[in-house]
């Protein structure tokens, strides 16, 4: 990982803290869904690391599905236009659905996704996110299971990327502004 570290301004959340928080969330999910078989829906691509760690910390039978949605294009902020690139394979009618996301920024994308999924009549629909940037929120959105609130910095690692890179960093790191053209 040292070849990517020159692009990192600082480690914001070390891997050990992330793993502890994901364990805590897994315990809460286990308690809240006891007796149920929740469907964990990972939002590609950023949430796949969180989803993998989370499901290993949920002590219940659960299923997994994925969606790929886009509102960013190639930039670093939301375009406001949401496109579903890959839809669910599972029918969620009557299912307990937990959407797992890497980061909640403006909230526009997740708000759209939430409305879209609620129209499919799940028994319940909750959101789990590793990170939230409350300073950037443009819509009110309840995130039932939240890992960490972070400042308005460009973060990478633990599944989060910039231009497809840095997802494999074990920590959540602040990327140097000059790397993504803001410096």
ZADO-1210 file (C-alpha; in nm, 4 decimals, padded with zeros to 6 digits):
<atoms>
<atom x="00.0000" y="00.0000" z="00.0000" code="UNK" pos="1"/>
<atom x="00.2984" y="00.2303" z="00.0315" code="UNK" pos="2"/>
<atom x="00.2936" y="00.3205" z="-00.3412" code="UNK" pos="3"/>
<atom x="-00.0449" y="00.4940" z="-00.2923" code="UNK" pos="4"/>
<atom x="00.0414" y="00.6658" z="00.0340" code="UNK" pos="5"/>
<atom x="00.2141" y="00.9690" z="-00.1281" code="UNK" pos="6"/>
<atom x="-00.1316" y="01.0644" z="-00.2634" code="UNK" pos="7"/>
<atom x="-00.2816" y="01.0558" z="00.0866" code="UNK" pos="8"/>
<atom x="-00.2989" y="01.3744" z="00.2908" code="UNK" pos="9"/>
<atom x="-00.3936" y="01.1933" z="00.6128" code="UNK" pos="10"/>
<atom x="-00.5451" y="00.8755" z="00.7511" code="UNK" pos="11"/>
<atom x="-00.8868" y="00.9857" z="00.8732" code="UNK" pos="12"/>
<atom x="-01.0163" y="00.6558" z="01.0143" code="UNK" pos="13"/>
<atom x="-00.7755" y="00.3677" z="01.0734" code="UNK" pos="14"/>
<atom x="-00.8706" y="00.0140" z="00.9768" code="UNK" pos="15"/>
<atom x="-00.8922" y="-00.0971" z="01.3412" code="UNK" pos="16"/>
<atom x="-01.1627" y="00.1638" z="01.4153" code="UNK" pos="17"/>
<atom x="-01.3525" y="00.0700" z="01.0985" code="UNK" pos="18"/>
<atom x="-01.3506" y="-00.2996" z="01.1916" code="UNK" pos="19"/>
<atom x="-01.4736" y="-00.2249" z="01.5444" code="UNK" pos="20"/>
<atom x="-01.7568" y="-00.0035" z="01.4135" code="UNK" pos="21"/>
<atom x="-01.8611" y="-00.2652" z="01.1546" code="UNK" pos="22"/>
<atom x="-01.8727" y="-00.5271" z="01.4343" code="UNK" pos="23"/>
<atom x="-02.0964" y="-00.2956" z="01.6391" code="UNK" pos="24"/>
<atom x="-02.3284" y="-00.2389" z="01.3433" code="UNK" pos="25"/>
<atom x="-02.3393" y="-00.6151" z="01.2792" code="UNK" pos="26"/>
<atom x="-02.4520" y="-00.6740" z="01.6387" code="UNK" pos="27"/>
<atom x="-02.7265" y="-00.4102" z="01.6026" code="UNK" pos="28"/>
<atom x="-02.8445" y="-00.5572" z="01.2720" code="UNK" pos="29"/>
<atom x="-02.8515" y="-00.9044" z="01.4314" code="UNK" pos="30"/>
<atom x="-03.0646" y="-00.7737" z="01.7200" code="UNK" pos="31"/>
<atom x="-03.2979" y="-00.5659" z="01.5005" code="UNK" pos="32"/>
<atom x="-03.3646" y="-00.8430" z="01.2469" code="UNK" pos="33"/>
<atom x="-03.3753" y="-01.1399" z="01.4857" code="UNK" pos="34"/>
<atom x="-03.6140" y="-01.4007" z="01.3489" code="UNK" pos="35"/>
<atom x="-03.5956" y="-01.2530" z="00.9981" code="UNK" pos="36"/>
<atom x="-03.3837" y="-01.3230" z="00.6917" code="UNK" pos="37"/>
<atom x="-03.2791" y="-00.9750" z="00.5762" code="UNK" pos="38"/>
<atom x="-03.1649" y="-00.8969" z="00.2242" code="UNK" pos="39"/>
<atom x="-02.8463" y="-00.6901" z="00.2306" code="UNK" pos="40"/>
<atom x="-02.8239" y="-00.4767" z="-00.0818" code="UNK" pos="41"/>
<atom x="-02.4742" y="-00.3519" z="-00.1562" code="UNK" pos="42"/>
<atom x="-02.4414" y="-00.0431" z="-00.3707" code="UNK" pos="43"/>
<atom x="-02.1614" y="-00.1009" z="-00.6173" code="UNK" pos="44"/>
<atom x="-01.8863" y="-00.0431" z="-00.6270" code="UNK" pos="45"/>
<atom x="-01.7908" y="00.1385" z="-00.3104" code="UNK" pos="46"/>
<atom x="-01.9934" y="-00.0647" z="-00.0597" code="UNK" pos="47"/>
<atom x="-01.8629" y="-00.4118" z="-00.1456" code="UNK" pos="48"/>
<atom x="-01.5885" y="-00.4014" z="00.1201" code="UNK" pos="49"/>
<atom x="-01.8262" y="-00.2809" z="00.3929" code="UNK" pos="50"/>
<atom x="-02.0913" y="-00.5333" z="00.2852" code="UNK" pos="51"/>
<atom x="-01.8456" y="-00.8247" z="00.3021" code="UNK" pos="52"/>
<atom x="-01.7265" y="-00.7286" z="00.6499" code="UNK" pos="53"/>
<atom x="-02.0775" y="-00.6465" z="00.7729" code="UNK" pos="54"/>
<atom x="-02.2368" y="-00.9745" z="00.6648" code="UNK" pos="55"/>
<atom x="-01.9658" y="-01.1705" z="00.8474" code="UNK" pos="56"/>
<atom x="-02.0706" y="-00.9829" z="01.1616" code="UNK" pos="57"/>
<atom x="-02.4448" y="-01.0504" z="01.1236" code="UNK" pos="58"/>
<atom x="-02.5395" y="-01.3667" z="01.3116" code="UNK" pos="59"/>
<atom x="-02.8505" y="-01.4422" z="01.1056" code="UNK" pos="60"/>
<atom x="-02.9271" y="-01.6112" z="00.7781" code="UNK" pos="61"/>
<atom x="-02.9166" y="-01.3309" z="00.5248" code="UNK" pos="62"/>
<atom x="-02.9074" y="-01.2911" z="00.1503" code="UNK" pos="63"/>
<atom x="-02.7084" y="-01.0486" z="-00.0603" code="UNK" pos="64"/>
<atom x="-02.7860" y="-00.8630" z="-00.3793" code="UNK" pos="65"/>
<atom x="-02.6270" y="-00.5659" z="-00.5529" code="UNK" pos="66"/>
<atom x="-02.7260" y="-00.2521" z="-00.7334" code="UNK" pos="67"/>
<atom x="-02.5053" y="-00.0222" z="-00.9334" code="UNK" pos="68"/>
<atom x="-02.6267" y="00.3343" z="-00.9476" code="UNK" pos="69"/>
<atom x="-02.4538" y="00.6407" z="-01.0747" code="UNK" pos="70"/>
<atom x="-02.4919" y="01.0095" z="-01.0146" code="UNK" pos="71"/>
<atom x="-02.1306" y="01.1187" z="-01.0388" code="UNK" pos="72"/>
<atom x="-02.0098" y="01.0505" z="-01.3902" code="UNK" pos="73"/>
<atom x="-01.6374" y="01.1257" z="-01.3860" code="UNK" pos="74"/>
<atom x="-01.6476" y="01.4247" z="-01.1523" code="UNK" pos="75"/>
<atom x="-01.6109" y="01.4543" z="-00.7768" code="UNK" pos="76"/>
<atom x="-01.9614" y="01.5812" z="-00.6995" code="UNK" pos="77"/>
<atom x="-02.3083" y="01.4537" z="-00.7777" code="UNK" pos="78"/>
<atom x="-02.4540" y="01.5414" z="-01.1169" code="UNK" pos="79"/>
<atom x="-02.8057" y="01.5139" z="-00.9692" code="UNK" pos="80"/>
<atom x="-02.9039" y="01.2677" z="-01.2429" code="UNK" pos="81"/>
<atom x="-02.9393" y="00.9145" z="-01.1039" code="UNK" pos="82"/>
<atom x="-02.9082" y="00.6140" z="-01.3322" code="UNK" pos="83"/>
<atom x="-02.9593" y="00.2500" z="-01.2323" code="UNK" pos="84"/>
<atom x="-02.6801" y="00.0620" z="-01.4086" code="UNK" pos="85"/>
<atom x="-02.7527" y="-00.2772" z="-01.2448" code="UNK" pos="86"/>
<atom x="-03.0823" y="-00.3550" z="-01.0772" code="UNK" pos="87"/>
<atom x="-03.1641" y="-00.6138" z="-00.8122" code="UNK" pos="88"/>
<atom x="-03.2011" y="-00.9757" z="-00.9132" code="UNK" pos="89"/>
<atom x="-03.4161" y="-01.0537" z="-00.6060" code="UNK" pos="90"/>
<atom x="-03.7833" y="-00.9595" z="-00.5706" code="UNK" pos="91"/>
<atom x="-03.7983" y="-00.7496" z="-00.2525" code="UNK" pos="92"/>
<atom x="-04.1769" y="-00.7608" z="-00.2068" code="UNK" pos="93"/>
<atom x="-04.2389" y="-00.8416" z="00.1602" code="UNK" pos="94"/>
<atom x="-03.8645" y="-00.8638" z="00.2347" code="UNK" pos="95"/>
<atom x="-03.6658" y="-00.6833" z="00.5032" code="UNK" pos="96"/>
<atom x="-03.4134" y="-00.4854" z="00.3002" code="UNK" pos="97"/>
<atom x="-03.0975" y="-00.3204" z="00.4312" code="UNK" pos="98"/>
<atom x="-02.9248" y="-00.0982" z="00.1757" code="UNK" pos="99"/>
<atom x="-02.5484" y="-00.0871" z="00.2424" code="UNK" pos="100"/>
<atom x="-02.3697" y="00.2194" z="00.1066" code="UNK" pos="101"/>
<atom x="-02.0139" y="00.3468" z="00.1394" code="UNK" pos="102"/>
<atom x="-02.0865" y="00.7169" z="00.1889" code="UNK" pos="103"/>
<atom x="-02.3845" y="00.9510" z="00.2100" code="UNK" pos="104"/>
<atom x="-02.2886" y="01.2819" z="00.0575" code="UNK" pos="105"/>
<atom x="-02.5681" y="01.5085" z="-00.0710" code="UNK" pos="106"/>
<atom x="-02.8209" y="01.2309" z="-00.0046" code="UNK" pos="107"/>
<atom x="-02.9802" y="01.2822" z="-00.3487" code="UNK" pos="108"/>
<atom x="-02.8796" y="00.9429" z="-00.4879" code="UNK" pos="109"/>
<atom x="-02.9885" y="00.7455" z="-00.1815" code="UNK" pos="110"/>
<atom x="-03.3114" y="00.9426" z="-00.1535" code="UNK" pos="111"/>
<atom x="-03.3958" y="00.8501" z="-00.5144" code="UNK" pos="112"/>
<atom x="-03.2950" y="00.4875" z="-00.4558" code="UNK" pos="113"/>
<atom x="-03.5021" y="00.4698" z="-00.1364" code="UNK" pos="114"/>
<atom x="-03.8154" y="00.5943" z="-00.3169" code="UNK" pos="115"/>
<atom x="-03.7539" y="00.3490" z="-00.6018" code="UNK" pos="116"/>
<atom x="-03.7143" y="00.0529" z="-00.3651" code="UNK" pos="117"/>
<atom x="-04.0121" y="00.1491" z="-00.1453" code="UNK" pos="118"/>
<atom x="-04.2304" y="00.1347" z="-00.4576" code="UNK" pos="119"/>
<atom x="-04.1463" y="-00.2383" z="-00.4732" code="UNK" pos="120"/>
<atom x="-04.3250" y="-00.2982" z="-00.1385" code="UNK" pos="121"/>
<atom x="-04.0565" y="-00.4358" z="00.0929" code="UNK" pos="122"/>
<atom x="-04.1611" y="-00.5274" z="00.4490" code="UNK" pos="123"/>
<atom x="-03.9012" y="-00.2755" z="00.5681" code="UNK" pos="124"/>
<atom x="-03.6235" y="-00.0678" z="00.4167" code="UNK" pos="125"/>
<atom x="-03.3328" y="00.0745" z="00.6130" code="UNK" pos="126"/>
<atom x="-03.0019" y="00.2324" z="00.5186" code="UNK" pos="127"/>
<atom x="-02.6574" y="00.1450" z="00.6482" code="UNK" pos="128"/>
<atom x="-02.3596" y="00.3607" z="00.5538" code="UNK" pos="129"/>
<atom x="-01.9982" y="00.3560" z="00.6566" code="UNK" pos="130"/>
<atom x="-01.9603" y="00.7334" z="00.6217" code="UNK" pos="131"/>
<atom x="-02.1735" y="01.0453" z="00.6172" code="UNK" pos="132"/>
<atom x="-02.0808" y="01.4015" z="00.5199" code="UNK" pos="133"/>
<atom x="-02.3546" y="01.6020" z="00.6948" code="UNK" pos="134"/>
<atom x="-02.2155" y="01.9355" z="00.5674" code="UNK" pos="135"/>
<atom x="-02.2980" y="01.8280" z="00.2096" code="UNK" pos="136"/>
<atom x="-02.6524" y="01.6992" z="00.2746" code="UNK" pos="137"/>
<atom x="-02.9140" y="01.8459" z="00.0427" code="UNK" pos="138"/>
<atom x="-03.2080" y="01.6222" z="00.1416" code="UNK" pos="139"/>
<atom x="-03.3225" y="01.4859" z="00.4759" code="UNK" pos="140"/>
<atom x="-03.2363" y="01.1159" z="00.4817" code="UNK" pos="141"/>
<atom x="-03.2450" y="00.8773" z="00.7769" code="UNK" pos="142"/>
<atom x="-02.9452" y="00.6464" z="00.7995" code="UNK" pos="143"/>
<atom x="-03.0314" y="00.3903" z="01.0674" code="UNK" pos="144"/>
<atom x="-02.6857" y="00.2312" z="01.0842" code="UNK" pos="145"/>
<atom x="-02.4026" y="00.4819" z="01.0479" code="UNK" pos="146"/>
<atom x="-02.0341" y="00.4203" z="01.0947" code="UNK" pos="147"/>
<atom x="-01.8757" y="00.7657" z="01.1035" code="UNK" pos="148"/>
<atom x="-01.9446" y="01.1287" z="01.0224" code="UNK" pos="149"/>
<atom x="-01.6595" y="01.2821" z="00.8261" code="UNK" pos="150"/>
<atom x="-01.5707" y="01.6393" z="00.7288" code="UNK" pos="151"/>
<atom x="-01.6207" y="01.7680" z="00.3751" code="UNK" pos="152"/>
<atom x="-01.2966" y="01.6197" z="00.2411" code="UNK" pos="153"/>
<atom x="-01.2404" y="01.3864" z="-00.0532" code="UNK" pos="154"/>
<atom x="-01.1988" y="01.0453" z="00.1086" code="UNK" pos="155"/>
<atom x="-01.0755" y="00.7159" z="-00.0349" code="UNK" pos="156"/>
<atom x="-00.9996" y="00.3674" z="00.0932" code="UNK" pos="157"/>
<atom x="-01.2059" y="00.0811" z="00.2349" code="UNK" pos="158"/>
<atom x="-01.3975" y="00.0605" z="-00.0927" code="UNK" pos="159"/>
<atom x="-01.4113" y="00.4326" z="-00.1700" code="UNK" pos="160"/>
<atom x="-01.2263" y="00.5389" z="-00.4813" code="UNK" pos="161"/>
<atom x="-01.1107" y="00.8214" z="-00.6965" code="UNK" pos="162"/>
<atom x="-01.1143" y="00.7358" z="-01.0686" code="UNK" pos="163"/>
<atom x="-01.1252" y="00.3654" z="-00.9815" code="UNK" pos="164"/>
<atom x="-00.8144" y="00.3701" z="-00.7599" code="UNK" pos="165"/>
<atom x="-00.7494" y="00.3570" z="-00.3838" code="UNK" pos="166"/>
<atom x="-01.0394" y="00.1202" z="-00.2982" code="UNK" pos="167"/>
<atom x="-00.7914" y="-00.1306" z="-00.1568" code="UNK" pos="168"/>
<atom x="-00.6496" y="00.1005" z="00.1096" code="UNK" pos="169"/>
<atom x="-00.7473" y="-00.0514" z="00.4476" code="UNK" pos="170"/>
<atom x="-00.8044" y="00.2881" z="00.6121" code="UNK" pos="171"/>
<atom x="-01.0312" y="00.5772" z="00.5160" code="UNK" pos="172"/>
<atom x="-00.7934" y="00.8463" z="00.3992" code="UNK" pos="173"/>
<atom x="-00.8141" y="01.2066" z="00.2812" code="UNK" pos="174"/>
<atom x="-00.6804" y="01.2359" z="-00.0701" code="UNK" pos="175"/>
<atom x="-00.4464" y="01.5287" z="-00.1428" code="UNK" pos="176"/>
<atom x="-00.6393" y="01.7934" z="-00.3400" code="UNK" pos="177"/>
<atom x="-00.3785" y="01.8075" z="-00.6151" code="UNK" pos="178"/>
<atom x="-00.4453" y="01.4387" z="-00.6929" code="UNK" pos="179"/>
<atom x="-00.8056" y="01.5072" z="-00.7978" code="UNK" pos="180"/>
<atom x="-00.7420" y="01.8478" z="-00.9509" code="UNK" pos="181"/>
<atom x="-00.8584" y="02.0692" z="-00.6653" code="UNK" pos="182"/>
<atom x="-00.5115" y="02.1830" z="-00.5576" code="UNK" pos="183"/>
</atoms>
